[in-house]
């Protein structure tokens, strides 16, 4: 029987380069901004409205969530920045809807992971705004896929009527919430509701299908409130008279229990969750205890470059996610622009698919990291299908610039391979989570399980950029007929400044739309998280994937399809791992230079623009006579708007003998850049 042999991922990073400190400094700024914006959003409409809730004898939404949770440090918010940049009812009151007026979280109650949906009663009495239904539906879908309990803390005055056209009629309108209630019930997912305040119209429908419904004495559920009744029928009665707990618990049977107040209601819900039993997680851990990564997770902020054109080692990221930094790479010798493999998070098996960055040497070919080629796409398809067959949850570490383009890409049928991958992702039933590390561009975003392919969650970092292409590239394409071969404006002088202004405006607009906060505002990601929070969010996802049993096929690891794949595809490929060449093997015909047999030549791996400096005002990366090692950057090659560092590729210390590269000049494949000698 096959066994799983996970190997330790070693690390080569020495965190002493200026760019590591620069990354850390910029990341600190972004983290502080994220913390500040979260704090503002959690306040809803502010202290005045929080005090109004308190005067009614009620807790606000966050107080309720914190009271019912096992540990306030283990509450993971989702959809925090939904609607945060939007303004509604523009002609009347210029209203905002922080977090779409509803708080959605994953947390623990009596050690079980649960999802909580809590109307923010400080924002227009918990009204549903544009995107509120979509946000609720999104988290209901997560509960349905994971089969974990869902708790509704209802305090909702119905639709925000001035903007009803944006939240009432569409496919993701408010009515779909009730359809999701029904689907959850049909699939046996536990639903518990606490009606703790206003519960009008759609807000009244949401809790009814729940398995257990609790009502506080100050709460009511009505199809129409007292004001509407008075206006239409002339009856002067209160909403509590119409649909208070004395009506719905003792007469209509629309609720099960009545309790005096919020605290009593939350205590009862905690007891209901306790009746659901224990988690299946320990069973599926199979005696593997959770363990922290061997390498410090905090160092992710040093590793990930803020500049999306700069590369990094994806294995350094993976080693800071997995338990004990242990990893089994699958199909390691093919499609090396993609890494696929198995590891554990929180003691539980998980599949990893990630984009490799930098320049990749495979056989006689050189590829660009972050680009999807035929081999990598086929590799993802095979691995993804196998994880689905074996019941292994999948984590997608996305940093993709798009698909390969050109004659060769079309001749080799890349479109067909891409279609196969899309079919795979569309039909997978194993839980999947997508993390946008940085770039999420073009069709590559779809192929790497972007949101249209319904991962349980899609997260991003403050570094993420989600768009078809970046602002500069898109602008060049849009104005191509007015540019010369060097992409400079080529029109009459009278129109030149106007064209430049339009180009700058378009580029700025696109860059703003790519901003993660703009993306999160539109619910195109479920949450923006710090890189230091990646491990925690992934741990919750993986644990939630294994909490229930009997909901999907989860194979014993001895009979995984993964074993068959590694056995069948273990043929040796001649992989070129060094970018150095001996002068005897290749002589330059363009440079009048006398080579010796001991010269080690560094050549351009492909056509592009080469830079000897990190920026125009900084010193060159290296100088003649300098001793360099294999992790030092000799220069940067810009290809397809991305920067790829050139290094020696040798583990020996080498000395710089000659520099042929000229800063910011075009190079062709195999042009000589540097000559080194053994130190």
Order of alpha helices (4+ residues) and beta strands (2+ residues): beta-alpha-alpha-alpha-beta-beta-beta-beta-beta-alpha-beta-alpha-beta-alpha-beta-alpha-alpha-alpha-beta-alpha-alpha-alpha-alpha-beta-beta-beta-beta-beta-beta-alpha-beta-beta-alpha-alpha-beta-alpha-beta-beta-alpha-alpha-alpha-beta-alpha-alpha-beta-beta-beta-beta-beta-beta-beta-beta-beta
